[in-house]
């Protein structure tokens, strides 16, 4: 699309897609909180079992992410988004049904986590690859900012509602809301009046060769390489933390689910600020400097949150809130920028597989970290496992700070970056 395109708020097709996915993101906040609480509180899971549960949410991205990327570079993305959201709704609906007839088990949660994660792996690649078709490459920063703003608003509203729902209705019942929201997301994606461009279909697909092409670009492109390094380290620390966080603060320390929901609300509130600040920061300081600052904010917030595990009881909740406020700005500022950079510098014919390559690397770290976090929590204790996770997360600033990203002022384009490479 040309640069004379109107703002996305005047684009009816973007508004359909944006509204439906915003509702779906709001619903996902219920499962994000309810699934680990169902395991930790309802089923009394051990740290090792919590680690396995967290790992199974990331494992599909590791197993299927690259296959999804290669396939989606030669397929229409919108039907995939519709089908995967319908699949997610069906899978999640089995949790409250099993709870109602008193047969819910940790093994079922394992299956649900894996199947829902599999659908999310395909949906995530399809959504990222579909957005340039929907809005045009010249409006990617605006589209990603609005999309991430919706994610943040959902995170702002959702955790508080989810915490209250878990406390009042139990965790399994709260997951019904997420299942319903996926139906809305699928319906609005189906409603779009948009023809995706035809794709060339090869008689024989060389999946390994096509996957290598995505990894080759990822390895050679310095901006993508630095972004992947930062995301890998940050998500490794996050995966390790996720394995012990709910067990420590809800199961051991006794923070109520509704209060834990407010911690997520605080993170989302500050993330909203980050999503709104990215474009002004890009104009004044440059995109790269904003990303460097974002990584330091993320590290600082994680350190404050980790300190809450060792604080006196009256200080625990305030420190969790403060840490969430600090890191939330950093996470969203970085995510809006890195997503737009990926979509801008990756040629469309490589967008799916290269995006999947980034996800594959990140998910590999997350799976290993989740299993390691659960094991460490069982061997050395929940607090020391959380400290280890924080130490890893702090290092996420290094790849961005020590790369050409730090000098980037504006959004690059694929042609100039290919020439530079």
Secondary structure, 3 states (H helix, E strand, C coil): CCCCCCCHHHCHHHHHHHHHHHHHHHHHHHHHHHHHHHHHHHCCCCHHHHHHHHHHHHHHHHHHHHHHHHHHCCCCHHHHHHHHHHHHHHHHHHHHHHHHCCCCCHHHHHHHHHHHHHHHHHHHHHHHHHHHHHHCHHHHHHHHHHHHHHHHHHHHHHHHHHHHHHHHHCHHHHHHHHHHHHHHHHHHHHHCCCCCCCCCCCCCCCHHHHHHHHHHHHHHCHHHHHHHHHHHHHHHHHHHHHHHHHHHHHHHCCCCHHHHHHHHHHHHHHHHHHHHHHHHHHHHCCHHHHHHHHHHHHHHHHHHHHHHHHCCHHHHHHHHHHHHHHHHHHHHHHHHHHHHHHHHHCCHHHHHHHHHHHHHHHHHHHHHHHHHHHHHHHHCCHHHHHHHHHHHHHCCHHHHHCCHHHHCCCCCCHHHHHHHC
